[in-house]
């Protein structure tokens, strides 16, 4: 059973500052870390491998070469291989182009299940997994919270999905794509002490367009179907407001307001 | 005349009607011919809103049969060549829309919160970088222009046409889709006990990062006000509350009459989740937090103290 985990490294958004004069984001100081839902997906794969050691786990990511170090931390767990797709040509790719780049790699691989996250902290469009599913003609489910391990290994997964007010149960035949949502069920295991400094460079493969052989028109901004034409700060409408404190007078004012407007 | 297709999901027909507001902002309602596609019985309740109603087929199509849905929407597009396709950003819509966009080789913008149209130049607006700023996005290529819209972001009430025209489109695969043959199927669904949708509530008591240590206390205030508890993303990220009560761009868009925001600073991504809220009370240690600019009353101080004191005041009532 082979599982490929799609993970993305996202900037720590708290650290991103906006330069109002230049109208640009200052991303240089922002540290990259694995997207939480993608981490859940990888944790789910590792849990499966714990029970079925014959499972092969490969991580696939796309991003700048600077994430290679973070990438190695993931590989110090029980992951067999890590593929990092990185090429300056791919900068500026939207979800459409990104899905096509990732598929250029995936279509030549034998894979049973693709695990990834539902939401991402940066764009949060959730487009890429569904678009890869279309390109590979696979089934796909968002908001996966759990699955039956034994059935999944047998090739017909029973999948639990958390959709709004409902818990849904699906059957899906392999190959398929499961987009996980952060859940208590799957937590990333710690790196074993003896593995902290382990050299895992032999597990990392960095692929560029040299290997993927896409035309320049298919990637980056020219391969994208959407384009950010401008960014701007939203001006909030200033309401007439009164400011009070949490003293008796302030609370009385709030209480009167609630009564006056018929809320109590 | 611009042609727009709206996918009408069985459990959200009213929300699909709200997408007419988006159509109006794109082209002007009178300049658009709007096609609604969905289950026949659901479409029947939407007479007068859409120009053309297209039933999804003679069998009940499993809404989770997303591959077949994609095939059918593709067929419709080939037959009518739409200028834009609008899909609600529901659980199904978020799986369907990207697949369809890839099939049609066109651009899709997720979770738009606004539209800027200047003739043929159309910008779709959504918050970016977790609401640090807004992005205006244009679609390249020949179209159709695709977008997903979360429930309650737009609102539309009035009927547009006196009679909707029914188009009994014959799909190539009509009648041959057997549920059993599908490589994926929904086996069962179970309603979560005690689940209430924060979008249905007239009053919300919402907590942000500042309430992390006492978030449960919000419930007592909510109870007295007959309100529901909501939360900002910080609380969800720390797994203090479930995602279904999250307000904001990555959560839900809500339009209660009264929104009490406790310990919420009010990043754009949060404010974007508030539409047509009549009154806002913001409780924050900093009276200059962004949320305070949209508040009727700003309470400068500790949220926990505010809850305790206000509860005491409400319980005491008018007896003095």
HADDOCK unambig.tbl for C-alpha pairs under 7 A between the chains (distance, minus, plus):
assign (segid A and resid 13 and name CA) (segid B and resid 129 and name CA) 6.93 0.50 0.50
assign (segid A and resid 96 and name CA) (segid B and resid 102 and name CA) 6.94 0.50 0.50
assign (segid A and resid 121 and name CA) (segid B and resid 130 and name CA) 6.90 0.50 0.50
assign (segid A and resid 122 and name CA) (segid B and resid 129 and name CA) 5.20 0.50 0.50
assign (segid A and resid 122 and name CA) (segid B and resid 130 and name CA) 5.99 0.50 0.50
assign (segid A and resid 123 and name CA) (segid B and resid 128 and name CA) 6.50 0.50 0.50
assign (segid A and resid 123 and name CA) (segid B and resid 129 and name CA) 6.44 0.50 0.50
assign (segid A and resid 125 and name CA) (segid B and resid 110 and name CA) 5.40 0.50 0.50
assign (segid A and resid 127 and name CA) (segid B and resid 98 and name CA) 5.29 0.50 0.50
assign (segid A and resid 130 and name CA) (segid B and resid 95 and name CA) 5.85 0.50 0.50
assign (segid A and resid 130 and name CA) (segid B and resid 98 and name CA) 5.84 0.50 0.50
assign (segid A and resid 130 and name CA) (segid B and resid 99 and name CA) 5.48 0.50 0.50
assign (segid A and resid 131 and name CA) (segid B and resid 98 and name CA) 5.58 0.50 0.50
assign (segid A and resid 131 and name CA) (segid B and resid 99 and name CA) 5.01 0.50 0.50
assign (segid A and resid 131 and name CA) (segid B and resid 102 and name CA) 5.92 0.50 0.50
assign (segid A and resid 134 and name CA) (segid B and resid 99 and name CA) 5.38 0.50 0.50
assign (segid A and resid 134 and name CA) (segid B and resid 102 and name CA) 6.88 0.50 0.50
assign (segid A and resid 139 and name CA) (segid B and resid 184 and name CA) 6.81 0.50 0.50
assign (segid A and resid 142 and name CA) (segid B and resid 95 and name CA) 6.96 0.50 0.50
assign (segid A and resid 163 and name CA) (segid B and resid 91 and name CA) 6.39 0.50 0.50
assign (segid A and resid 164 and name CA) (segid B and resid 244 and name CA) 6.22 0.50 0.50
assign (segid A and resid 165 and name CA) (segid B and resid 191 and name CA) 5.98 0.50 0.50
assign (segid A and resid 165 and name CA) (segid B and resid 192 and name CA) 5.46 0.50 0.50
assign (segid A and resid 165 and name CA) (segid B and resid 195 and name CA) 5.77 0.50 0.50
assign (segid A and resid 166 and name CA) (segid B and resid 189 and name CA) 6.45 0.50 0.50
assign (segid A and resid 166 and name CA) (segid B and resid 190 and name CA) 5.56 0.50 0.50
assign (segid A and resid 166 and name CA) (segid B and resid 191 and name CA) 4.51 0.50 0.50
assign (segid A and resid 166 and name CA) (segid B and resid 192 and name CA) 5.31 0.50 0.50
assign (segid A and resid 167 and name CA) (segid B and resid 189 and name CA) 5.69 0.50 0.50
assign (segid A and resid 167 and name CA) (segid B and resid 190 and name CA) 5.32 0.50 0.50
assign (segid A and resid 167 and name CA) (segid B and resid 191 and name CA) 6.42 0.50 0.50
assign (segid A and resid 167 and name CA) (segid B and resid 192 and name CA) 6.67 0.50 0.50
assign (segid A and resid 168 and name CA) (segid B and resid 188 and name CA) 5.93 0.50 0.50
assign (segid A and resid 168 and name CA) (segid B and resid 189 and name CA) 4.34 0.50 0.50
assign (segid A and resid 168 and name CA) (segid B and resid 190 and name CA) 6.44 0.50 0.50
assign (segid A and resid 169 and name CA) (segid B and resid 186 and name CA) 6.05 0.50 0.50
assign (segid A and resid 169 and name CA) (segid B and resid 187 and name CA) 5.50 0.50 0.50
assign (segid A and resid 169 and name CA) (segid B and resid 188 and name CA) 5.33 0.50 0.50
assign (segid A and resid 169 and name CA) (segid B and resid 189 and name CA) 6.19 0.50 0.50
assign (segid A and resid 170 and name CA) (segid B and resid 184 and name CA) 6.96 0.50 0.50
assign (segid A and resid 170 and name CA) (segid B and resid 185 and name CA) 5.59 0.50 0.50
assign (segid A and resid 170 and name CA) (segid B and resid 186 and name CA) 4.46 0.50 0.50
assign (segid A and resid 170 and name CA) (segid B and resid 187 and name CA) 5.24 0.50 0.50
assign (segid A and resid 171 and name CA) (segid B and resid 184 and name CA) 5.48 0.50 0.50
assign (segid A and resid 171 and name CA) (segid B and resid 185 and name CA) 5.42 0.50 0.50
assign (segid A and resid 171 and name CA) (segid B and resid 186 and name CA) 6.52 0.50 0.50
assign (segid A and resid 171 and name CA) (segid B and resid 187 and name CA) 6.62 0.50 0.50
assign (segid A and resid 172 and name CA) (segid B and resid 183 and name CA) 5.84 0.50 0.50
assign (segid A and resid 172 and name CA) (segid B and resid 184 and name CA) 4.35 0.50 0.50
assign (segid A and resid 172 and name CA) (segid B and resid 185 and name CA) 6.75 0.50 0.50
assign (segid A and resid 173 and name CA) (segid B and resid 183 and name CA) 5.40 0.50 0.50
assign (segid A and resid 173 and name CA) (segid B and resid 184 and name CA) 6.44 0.50 0.50
assign (segid A and resid 225 and name CA) (segid B and resid 106 and name CA) 5.94 0.50 0.50
assign (segid A and resid 225 and name CA) (segid B and resid 107 and name CA) 4.43 0.50 0.50
assign (segid A and resid 225 and name CA) (segid B and resid 139 and name CA) 5.89 0.50 0.50
assign (segid A and resid 225 and name CA) (segid B and resid 140 and name CA) 4.90 0.50 0.50
assign (segid A and resid 225 and name CA) (segid B and resid 141 and name CA) 6.34 0.50 0.50
assign (segid A and resid 226 and name CA) (segid B and resid 107 and name CA) 5.40 0.50 0.50
assign (segid A and resid 226 and name CA) (segid B and resid 137 and name CA) 6.57 0.50 0.50
assign (segid A and resid 226 and name CA) (segid B and resid 138 and name CA) 5.76 0.50 0.50
assign (segid A and resid 226 and name CA) (segid B and resid 139 and name CA) 4.54 0.50 0.50
assign (segid A and resid 226 and name CA) (segid B and resid 140 and name CA) 5.53 0.50 0.50
assign (segid A and resid 227 and name CA) (segid B and resid 137 and name CA) 5.48 0.50 0.50
assign (segid A and resid 227 and name CA) (segid B and resid 138 and name CA) 5.37 0.50 0.50
assign (segid A and resid 227 and name CA) (segid B and resid 139 and name CA) 6.37 0.50 0.50
assign (segid A and resid 228 and name CA) (segid B and resid 135 and name CA) 6.37 0.50 0.50
assign (segid A and resid 228 and name CA) (segid B and resid 136 and name CA) 5.75 0.50 0.50
assign (segid A and resid 228 and name CA) (segid B and resid 137 and name CA) 4.38 0.50 0.50
assign (segid A and resid 228 and name CA) (segid B and resid 138 and name CA) 6.40 0.50 0.50
assign (segid A and resid 229 and name CA) (segid B and resid 136 and name CA) 5.64 0.50 0.50
assign (segid A and resid 229 and name CA) (segid B and resid 137 and name CA) 5.50 0.50 0.50
assign (segid A and resid 229 and name CA) (segid B and resid 138 and name CA) 6.31 0.50 0.50
assign (segid A and resid 230 and name CA) (segid B and resid 135 and name CA) 6.01 0.50 0.50
assign (segid A and resid 230 and name CA) (segid B and resid 136 and name CA) 5.35 0.50 0.50
assign (segid A and resid 231 and name CA) (segid B and resid 133 and name CA) 6.69 0.50 0.50
assign (segid A and resid 231 and name CA) (segid B and resid 134 and name CA) 5.49 0.50 0.50
assign (segid A and resid 231 and name CA) (segid B and resid 135 and name CA) 4.37 0.50 0.50
assign (segid A and resid 231 and name CA) (segid B and resid 136 and name CA) 6.02 0.50 0.50
assign (segid A and resid 232 and name CA) (segid B and resid 133 and name CA) 5.85 0.50 0.50
assign (segid A and resid 232 and name CA) (segid B and resid 134 and name CA) 5.27 0.50 0.50
assign (segid A and resid 232 and name CA) (segid B and resid 135 and name CA) 6.50 0.50 0.50
assign (segid A and resid 233 and name CA) (segid B and resid 133 and name CA) 4.96 0.50 0.50
assign (segid A and resid 233 and name CA) (segid B and resid 134 and name CA) 5.90 0.50 0.50
assign (segid A and resid 234 and name CA) (segid B and resid 133 and name CA) 6.72 0.50 0.50
assign (segid A and resid 234 and name CA) (segid B and resid 134 and name CA) 6.46 0.50 0.50
assign (segid A and resid 237 and name CA) (segid B and resid 294 and name CA) 6.54 0.50 0.50
assign (segid A and resid 238 and name CA) (segid B and resid 293 and name CA) 5.01 0.50 0.50
assign (segid A and resid 238 and name CA) (segid B and resid 294 and name CA) 5.76 0.50 0.50
assign (segid A and resid 239 and name CA) (segid B and resid 293 and name CA) 5.91 0.50 0.50
assign (segid A and resid 239 and name CA) (segid B and resid 294 and name CA) 5.14 0.50 0.50
assign (segid A and resid 239 and name CA) (segid B and resid 295 and name CA) 6.33 0.50 0.50
assign (segid A and resid 239 and name CA) (segid B and resid 296 and name CA) 6.68 0.50 0.50
assign (segid A and resid 240 and name CA) (segid B and resid 296 and name CA) 6.46 0.50 0.50
assign (segid A and resid 241 and name CA) (segid B and resid 295 and name CA) 6.03 0.50 0.50
assign (segid A and resid 241 and name CA) (segid B and resid 296 and name CA) 4.50 0.50 0.50
assign (segid A and resid 241 and name CA) (segid B and resid 297 and name CA) 5.41 0.50 0.50
assign (segid A and resid 241 and name CA) (segid B and resid 298 and name CA) 6.84 0.50 0.50
assign (segid A and resid 242 and name CA) (segid B and resid 296 and name CA) 6.49 0.50 0.50
assign (segid A and resid 242 and name CA) (segid B and resid 297 and name CA) 5.07 0.50 0.50
assign (segid A and resid 242 and name CA) (segid B and resid 298 and name CA) 6.08 0.50 0.50
assign (segid A and resid 243 and name CA) (segid B and resid 297 and name CA) 5.89 0.50 0.50
assign (segid A and resid 243 and name CA) (segid B and resid 298 and name CA) 4.56 0.50 0.50
assign (segid A and resid 243 and name CA) (segid B and resid 299 and name CA) 5.83 0.50 0.50
assign (segid A and resid 243 and name CA) (segid B and resid 300 and name CA) 6.92 0.50 0.50
assign (segid A and resid 244 and name CA) (segid B and resid 298 and name CA) 6.15 0.50 0.50
assign (segid A and resid 244 and name CA) (segid B and resid 299 and name CA) 4.92 0.50 0.50
assign (segid A and resid 244 and name CA) (segid B and resid 300 and name CA) 6.09 0.50 0.50
assign (segid A and resid 245 and name CA) (segid B and resid 299 and name CA) 5.24 0.50 0.50
assign (segid A and resid 245 and name CA) (segid B and resid 300 and name CA) 4.88 0.50 0.50
assign (segid A and resid 245 and name CA) (segid B and resid 301 and name CA) 5.96 0.50 0.50
assign (segid A and resid 246 and name CA) (segid B and resid 299 and name CA) 6.50 0.50 0.50
assign (segid A and resid 246 and name CA) (segid B and resid 300 and name CA) 6.72 0.50 0.50
assign (segid A and resid 246 and name CA) (segid B and resid 301 and name CA) 5.72 0.50 0.50
assign (segid A and resid 246 and name CA) (segid B and resid 306 and name CA) 5.76 0.50 0.50
assign (segid A and resid 251 and name CA) (segid B and resid 309 and name CA) 6.91 0.50 0.50
assign (segid A and resid 251 and name CA) (segid B and resid 310 and name CA) 5.97 0.50 0.50
assign (segid A and resid 264 and name CA) (segid B and resid 225 and name CA) 6.52 0.50 0.50
